[in-house]
């Protein structure tokens, strides 16, 4: 059996979430915008309940949550939607962001905005002092991810938030990898905008959210990217996919209850996995004291990533980095920014698991790569 170890790309659907999704596909299938009958009212109730569950993970309120199709759309809405003509025109971000942040930022550069890209430390995390140094009086947005999708390294967003206390810039974090897993940091009140994806926490693909927190009673002045029926307070027009949103809400509710237990299980899994692979002398990438317990980025000395994945193809399903850019066959911009030598970058693979992932045949993996 091939064991799925690519949970950083997407997670399997939780059976409890599946039941919730099917309910709003088969039974309560009404349009949440229909206010004249019970089908619509039940759909609306499901949406608002999901809003509460998503908000609870970040210590936000129901009204802060805008549902989207996922973190990519949320990132675009946060970055492009905030960049109005009356805004200041300087952005601070990092060189290790997901392309769903780097690309909208690059679009603003093409429109004449100025961007400062902060380099990471060799361990794959961005120094709060480096972010503070990059700030200018005309900085209107700082965007730093919560957890890196390739290395699993958690970024010090609480400390960065503290450095921004006396600055007016909005603080955005792409929390696709850490939402529902590393919960405490996302509750910091200085985080203005938080992007999430449901399919990273055992919900369906196609559901996510952008959380917009009030600061001094006012939410970030986001402009919509889509225009139409005015759903989601006019910020994201379109008929709400109630079944997907209900699934996201259920997954968030479960994660809020079980995240510590899940983290412990992932930590124990990690220890067994690395112990089993020890004969191959794997080299781990990123500061291991800062990583989530469910992701490891490594290389095996003397092996290219493609050769390693081919050798393990009948044993495990893994990635050579970010799954959504794997077709490019290019070395990781994240590992490059960390200053890894070419031989380690070209051999890097990512293994990522969930709390209920079975262990693969580790002796067979060692034999196949030896």
ROBADREN-45293 format. One record per residue (C-alpha): residue number from 1; x, y, z. Coordinates in pm, 1 decimal, always signed. Each point is the difference from the previous one (the first is absolute). Layout:
! residues N
> NUM; X; Y; Z .
...
//
This chain:
! residues 370
> 1; +0.0; +0.0; +0.0 .
> 2; +122.6; +347.6; -87.0 .
> 3; -20.8; +217.0; +311.7 .
> 4; -113.7; +357.5; -63.3 .
> 5; +255.7; +240.5; +147.1 .
> 6; -95.9; +323.5; -176.4 .
> 7; -241.1; +149.5; +253.3 .
> 8; +161.7; +342.7; -37.4 .
> 9; -142.1; -3.2; -353.9 .
> 10; -344.8; -117.9; +105.0 .
> 11; -148.4; -210.4; +277.5 .
> 12; -245.6; -288.6; -19.7 .
> 13; -359.3; +88.2; +79.3 .
> 14; -101.3; -64.4; +360.4 .
> 15; -304.4; -234.0; +7.1 .
> 16; -181.7; +242.1; +231.3 .
> 17; +62.4; +278.1; -250.0 .
> 18; -118.3; -219.0; -286.4 .
> 19; -329.1; -60.4; +179.3 .
> 20; -47.2; +374.9; +40.8 .
> 21; +76.3; +65.3; -366.4 .
> 22; -244.1; -265.1; -117.0 .
> 23; -274.5; +137.4; +222.1 .
> 24; +19.0; +335.3; -176.8 .
> 25; +21.0; -165.5; -340.8 .
> 26; -283.1; -248.0; +41.9 .
> 27; -237.7; +135.6; +264.3 .
> 28; +43.7; +366.8; +92.1 .
> 29; +109.2; +101.5; -349.6 .
> 30; -157.9; +344.2; -4.5 .
> 31; +164.3; +325.8; -104.3 .
> 32; +120.4; +193.9; +302.2 .
> 33; -122.1; +315.5; -172.3 .
> 34; -361.1; -126.9; -15.3 .
> 35; -183.2; +158.2; +292.2 .
> 36; -358.5; -97.4; -86.6 .
> 37; +4.0; -368.8; +102.8 .
> 38; +151.9; -243.1; +247.8 .
> 39; +246.2; -151.3; -248.3 .
> 40; +170.7; +335.2; -38.0 .
> 41; -19.6; +78.0; +370.0 .
> 42; +160.2; -331.9; +93.3 .
> 43; +277.4; +63.3; -252.4 .
> 44; +56.9; +346.5; +145.0 .
> 45; +13.9; -146.3; +351.4 .
> 46; +265.5; -248.5; -114.5 .
> 47; +209.7; +277.3; -151.8 .
> 48; -15.8; +214.7; +313.4 .
> 49; +79.4; -298.9; +220.9 .
> 50; +305.7; -71.0; -215.8 .
> 51; +97.8; +365.1; +27.9 .
> 52; -4.6; -33.0; +378.4 .
> 53; +215.2; -314.1; -9.4 .
> 54; +262.3; +156.3; -228.7 .
> 55; +6.9; +319.2; +206.8 .
> 56; +44.2; -193.5; +325.2 .
> 57; +338.4; -139.7; -105.5 .
> 58; +143.8; +350.0; -40.4 .
> 59; -183.7; +167.9; +286.1 .
> 60; -196.0; +207.1; -251.1 .
> 61; -368.1; +80.9; -30.9 .
> 62; -253.8; -139.0; -246.7 .
> 63; -6.8; +325.1; -193.1 .
> 64; +374.5; -17.0; -65.0 .
> 65; -27.0; -308.5; -223.3 .
> 66; -40.7; +28.9; -377.3 .
> 67; -31.5; -335.2; -177.0 .
> 68; +206.5; -56.5; -314.3 .
> 69; +107.0; -293.5; -215.1 .
> 70; +324.4; -41.5; +195.9 .
> 71; +317.2; +171.4; +114.4 .
> 72; +109.6; +97.0; -351.5 .
> 73; -313.8; +205.8; -51.5 .
> 74; +23.0; +134.0; +354.3 .
> 75; +358.9; +110.9; -56.0 .
> 76; -94.8; +174.4; -322.8 .
> 77; -297.2; +169.1; +164.5 .
> 78; +213.1; +116.5; +292.1 .
> 79; +292.7; +129.7; -205.7 .
> 80; -162.0; +130.4; -316.9 .
> 81; -316.5; +105.8; +177.4 .
> 82; +189.7; +213.0; +248.6 .
> 83; +207.7; +181.0; -261.4 .
> 84; -237.3; +283.0; -85.3 .
> 85; +118.5; +311.6; -182.1 .
> 86; -4.8; +205.5; +319.0 .
> 87; +221.2; -246.3; +189.6 .
> 88; +369.0; +40.4; +70.4 .
> 89; +201.7; -199.3; -248.7 .
> 90; +256.7; -205.0; +193.1 .
> 91; -34.9; -368.8; +91.0 .
> 92; +216.4; -222.9; +218.2 .
> 93; -5.0; -375.4; -56.2 .
> 94; +248.6; -287.4; +1.3 .
> 95; +185.3; -209.0; -254.4 .
> 96; -145.3; -323.3; +137.9 .
> 97; -368.3; +77.2; -54.1 .
> 98; -230.1; -227.6; -195.9 .
> 99; -47.7; +105.7; -362.7 .
> 100; -358.8; +89.9; +91.6 .
> 101; +154.4; +297.1; +184.0 .
> 102; +303.3; +63.9; -218.6 .
> 103; -202.5; +22.3; -321.8 .
> 104; -257.0; +261.8; +113.0 .
> 105; +286.1; +196.9; +156.0 .
> 106; +186.0; -19.6; -332.5 .
> 107; -314.5; +125.8; -172.6 .
> 108; +3.6; +305.9; +225.5 .
> 109; +366.6; +53.4; -85.5 .
> 110; -101.8; +7.4; -365.3 .
> 111; -252.8; +268.7; +93.0 .
> 112; +271.8; +216.5; +153.4 .
> 113; -0.5; -108.1; +364.3 .
> 114; +331.3; -47.4; +180.4 .
> 115; +69.3; -331.3; +174.2 .
> 116; +264.8; -92.7; +254.4 .
> 117; +67.2; -375.5; +8.7 .
> 118; +143.4; -114.3; +332.0 .
> 119; +248.1; -288.5; -11.0 .
> 120; -40.3; -288.2; +245.7 .
> 121; +255.2; -118.0; +249.0 .
> 122; +181.8; -322.2; -100.1 .
> 123; -249.7; -193.7; +210.1 .
> 124; -286.9; +112.9; -222.1 .
> 125; -162.8; +256.1; +228.1 .
> 126; -19.0; +375.0; -40.1 .
> 127; +147.5; +216.4; +272.2 .
> 128; -245.1; +250.3; +151.7 .
> 129; +287.5; +249.1; +10.5 .
> 130; +45.4; -36.8; -377.8 .
> 131; -369.4; +70.9; -52.4 .
> 132; +19.2; +302.3; +228.7 .
> 133; +304.4; +130.3; -190.3 .
> 134; -189.6; -33.2; -329.3 .
> 135; -287.1; +220.0; +119.8 .
> 136; -34.8; +349.5; -141.3 .
> 137; -240.3; +280.9; +85.6 .
> 138; -192.1; -76.9; -322.8 .
> 139; -23.9; -378.2; +59.9 .
> 140; -367.8; -91.7; -22.3 .
> 141; +27.1; -381.5; +9.0 .
> 142; +220.3; -261.8; +163.0 .
> 143; -63.7; -358.9; -113.6 .
> 144; +181.6; -283.5; +176.7 .
> 145; -119.3; -360.3; -14.4 .
> 146; -93.8; -191.1; +313.8 .
> 147; +168.5; -332.8; -88.1 .
> 148; +214.8; -67.6; -303.4 .
> 149; -161.1; -255.4; -228.0 .
> 150; +327.0; -160.3; -110.1 .
> 151; +198.8; -24.3; +323.0 .
> 152; -273.2; +18.2; +263.4 .
> 153; +193.8; +274.3; +180.2 .
> 154; -227.2; +222.8; +206.5 .
> 155; +63.3; +370.0; -45.1 .
> 156; +15.1; +225.7; +307.3 .
> 157; -318.3; +185.9; -86.7 .
> 158; -75.7; +88.1; +362.5 .
> 159; +335.3; +174.3; +35.9 .
> 160; -47.2; +169.0; -337.8 .
> 161; -345.0; +114.4; +110.1 .
> 162; +155.3; +155.2; +307.6 .
> 163; +248.0; +197.0; -212.0 .
> 164; -295.0; +143.2; -194.7 .
> 165; -187.9; +132.0; +302.3 .
> 166; +112.2; +356.9; -63.4 .
> 167; -28.5; -17.8; -380.2 .
> 168; -316.7; +48.4; -203.3 .
> 169; +78.2; -271.3; -259.0 .
> 170; -248.7; -283.8; -33.8 .
> 171; +137.3; -341.3; +93.6 .
> 172; -104.5; -296.1; -215.0 .
> 173; +95.2; -363.3; +48.4 .
> 174; -53.3; -293.8; -233.6 .
> 175; -102.9; -259.6; +258.8 .
> 176; -85.9; -282.1; -240.5 .
> 177; +247.0; -243.9; +160.1 .
> 178; -41.1; +97.9; +364.5 .
> 179; -372.0; +70.2; +40.7 .
> 180; -149.1; -260.5; +232.7 .
> 181; +345.8; -135.6; +88.1 .
> 182; +202.3; +280.3; +162.1 .
> 183; -286.4; +193.7; +147.7 .
> 184; +133.0; +243.9; +260.1 .
> 185; +194.9; +229.4; -232.5 .
> 186; -304.8; +72.9; -216.4 .
> 187; -189.7; +148.5; +293.9 .
> 188; +232.1; +302.2; +23.9 .
> 189; -221.5; +308.2; -39.8 .
> 190; +256.5; +186.7; -214.3 .
> 191; -53.8; -248.4; -282.4 .
> 192; -234.0; +189.0; -231.1 .
> 193; -48.6; -252.0; -282.1 .
> 194; +25.5; -381.4; +13.5 .
> 195; -33.9; -229.7; -303.4 .
> 196; -103.7; -363.1; +44.5 .
> 197; -84.0; -309.9; -206.3 .
> 198; -234.6; -276.6; +110.5 .
> 199; +171.4; -286.4; -181.0 .
> 200; +304.0; +24.3; +228.5 .
> 201; -214.4; -98.5; +302.4 .
> 202; -202.7; -290.4; -143.1 .
> 203; -271.6; +213.6; -161.8 .
> 204; -83.2; -2.9; -372.2 .
> 205; +202.4; +182.7; -261.2 .
> 206; -160.0; +320.7; -119.4 .
> 207; -83.5; +157.3; +337.2 .
> 208; +205.7; +255.1; +188.8 .
> 209; -27.6; +334.8; +168.5 .
> 210; +155.9; +338.4; +48.7 .
> 211; -24.8; +131.3; +353.2 .
> 212; -8.5; +380.0; +23.2 .
> 213; +36.8; +124.8; +355.3 .
> 214; -111.8; +338.2; +119.8 .
> 215; +266.1; +239.9; +123.4 .
> 216; -133.3; +291.5; +200.9 .
> 217; -346.1; -100.5; -113.3 .
> 218; +79.2; -1.4; -372.7 .
> 219; +73.2; -293.8; -227.4 .
> 220; +271.6; +16.1; -267.5 .
> 221; -137.6; +194.7; -299.9 .
> 222; -6.7; -289.8; -244.0 .
> 223; -143.2; +51.3; -348.8 .
> 224; -170.2; -301.7; -161.4 .
> 225; +158.3; -184.6; -290.2 .
> 226; -334.8; -149.2; -106.8 .
> 227; -319.8; +195.3; -55.6 .
> 228; -350.9; -135.2; -14.0 .
> 229; -261.4; -83.3; +259.5 .
> 230; +182.8; +160.6; +289.7 .
> 231; +44.2; -314.0; +210.0 .
> 232; +248.6; -4.9; +287.7 .
> 233; -52.7; +368.5; +82.8 .
> 234; +65.4; +87.4; -363.9 .
> 235; +356.1; -131.8; +14.9 .
> 236; -53.5; -332.7; -175.7 .
> 237; -304.9; -12.6; -222.8 .
> 238; -135.6; -334.7; -111.7 .
> 239; -238.4; -266.3; +126.7 .
> 240; +146.9; -153.5; +312.2 .
> 241; +99.0; -370.9; -28.4 .
> 242; -182.0; -91.3; +319.4 .
> 243; +114.8; -362.8; +3.7 .
> 244; +367.4; +100.4; -24.6 .
> 245; -35.0; +274.7; +259.4 .
> 246; -183.0; -235.3; +237.5 .
> 247; +284.0; -248.9; -46.2 .
> 248; +259.2; +267.1; +74.7 .
> 249; -192.8; +99.9; +309.9 .
> 250; -20.0; -359.1; +124.3 .
> 251; +370.8; -53.0; -63.7 .
> 252; +83.9; +320.3; +189.4 .
> 253; -221.2; -106.0; +289.7 .
> 254; +175.7; -337.8; +20.3 .
> 255; +346.4; +155.3; -32.5 .
> 256; -72.4; +241.5; +284.4 .
> 257; -83.3; -294.9; +224.3 .
> 258; +264.2; -248.1; -113.4 .
> 259; +302.7; +200.3; -113.2 .
> 260; +217.6; -77.6; +303.6 .
> 261; -69.3; -372.4; -23.1 .
> 262; +65.8; +8.8; -374.2 .
> 263; +328.9; +182.7; +53.6 .
> 264; +114.4; -261.9; +252.6 .
> 265; -83.4; -281.3; -242.5 .
> 266; +184.0; +176.6; -282.7 .
> 267; +301.5; +54.6; +225.8 .
> 268; +15.0; -369.7; +88.4 .
> 269; -39.2; -90.3; -367.5 .
> 270; +287.2; +231.0; -91.1 .
> 271; +230.9; -163.5; +253.4 .
> 272; -75.0; -349.8; -134.7 .
> 273; +36.5; +114.4; -361.2 .
> 274; +338.9; +163.2; +53.2 .
> 275; +121.6; -290.2; +211.8 .
> 276; -92.9; -240.2; -279.1 .
> 277; +173.3; +211.2; -266.9 .
> 278; +312.3; +59.4; +212.4 .
> 279; +214.8; -256.0; -188.8 .
> 280; -27.1; +225.3; -307.0 .
> 281; +148.6; +290.5; +199.9 .
> 282; -267.2; +249.2; -112.0 .
> 283; +86.3; +369.4; +14.0 .
> 284; -289.4; +206.0; +136.4 .
> 285; -66.1; +347.6; -135.3 .
> 286; -121.1; +281.7; +223.1 .
> 287; +28.1; +72.1; +370.7 .
> 288; -149.2; -316.4; +148.6 .
> 289; -83.3; +176.0; +326.5 .
> 290; -246.2; +219.1; -192.3 .
> 291; -172.6; -249.6; -229.3 .
> 292; -352.2; -136.0; +20.3 .
> 293; +4.5; -366.1; +106.4 .
> 294; -159.7; -121.8; -323.4 .
> 295; +250.1; +121.2; -263.9 .
> 296; +361.2; -85.5; -69.0 .
> 297; +207.4; +118.7; -294.6 .
> 298; +309.3; -213.2; -54.7 .
> 299; +256.4; -124.7; -245.5 .
> 300; +185.6; -329.2; -14.1 .
> 301; +372.2; +49.3; -73.6 .
> 302; +84.3; -98.7; -354.8 .
> 303; -360.1; -20.7; -123.3 .
> 304; -194.4; +237.7; -221.2 .
> 305; -361.3; +68.4; +94.5 .
> 306; -140.0; -159.7; -316.3 .
> 307; +205.1; -315.6; +53.5 .
> 308; -106.6; -22.1; +363.3 .
> 309; -368.2; +46.9; -79.8 .
> 310; +27.1; -264.3; -272.4 .
> 311; +169.0; -242.5; +240.2 .
> 312; -275.9; +52.5; +255.2 .
> 313; -289.4; +22.1; -246.5 .
> 314; -152.4; -335.3; +101.0 .
> 315; +37.8; +75.2; +370.0 .
> 316; -91.7; +363.5; +65.4 .
> 317; -163.4; +295.1; -175.4 .
> 318; +216.9; +304.2; +67.6 .
> 319; +88.6; +334.4; -157.4 .
> 320; +316.9; +171.1; -112.5 .
> 321; -118.1; +324.4; +160.3 .
> 322; -317.4; +199.6; -50.6 .
> 323; -242.7; -225.9; -182.8 .
> 324; -167.5; +291.7; -176.6 .
> 325; +327.4; +95.7; -171.1 .
> 326; +142.0; -348.9; -48.5 .
> 327; -60.8; +4.3; -376.0 .
> 328; +262.6; +271.4; -42.0 .
> 329; +286.0; -240.4; +80.6 .
> 330; +196.5; +290.6; +146.3 .
> 331; +197.7; +7.4; +321.3 .
> 332; -190.6; +141.8; +293.0 .
> 333; +5.9; +377.4; +39.1 .
> 334; -40.4; -61.0; +374.8 .
> 335; +306.8; -221.0; +36.6 .
> 336; +192.5; +232.5; -229.7 .
> 337; -84.8; +298.0; +218.7 .
> 338; +122.1; -200.1; +300.7 .
> 339; +337.1; -35.0; -172.2 .
> 340; +4.3; -379.3; -33.2 .
> 341; +268.4; -137.0; -232.0 .
> 342; -110.6; -126.8; -339.9 .
> 343; +45.9; -367.4; +80.7 .
> 344; -234.8; +23.6; +297.6 .
> 345; -259.1; +201.9; -190.8 .
> 346; -1.5; -239.8; -292.7 .
> 347; -47.6; -293.3; +237.2 .
> 348; -266.3; +154.8; +222.3 .
> 349; -331.1; -176.7; +52.5 .
> 350; -288.3; +79.7; +235.1 .
> 351; -172.4; -262.5; +211.3 .
> 352; -317.0; +112.5; +177.4 .
> 353; -253.9; -202.4; +193.0 .
> 354; -314.6; +24.0; +209.5 .
> 355; -92.1; -117.9; +346.5 .
> 356; -145.3; -323.5; -139.8 .
> 357; +256.8; -76.8; -271.2 .
> 358; +129.3; -359.5; +1.8 .
> 359; +374.3; -52.7; +14.1 .
> 360; +153.2; -112.2; -328.3 .
> 361; +230.6; -298.5; -35.0 .
> 362; +308.8; +180.0; +125.7 .
> 363; +249.7; -285.2; -51.0 .
> 364; -120.1; -25.6; -361.4 .
> 365; +48.6; +374.6; -44.0 .
> 366; +352.9; -27.4; +130.4 .
> 367; +75.8; -295.6; -226.5 .
> 368; -148.2; +175.1; -305.4 .
> 369; +211.1; +312.0; +52.6 .
> 370; +322.6; -169.9; +106.5 .
//
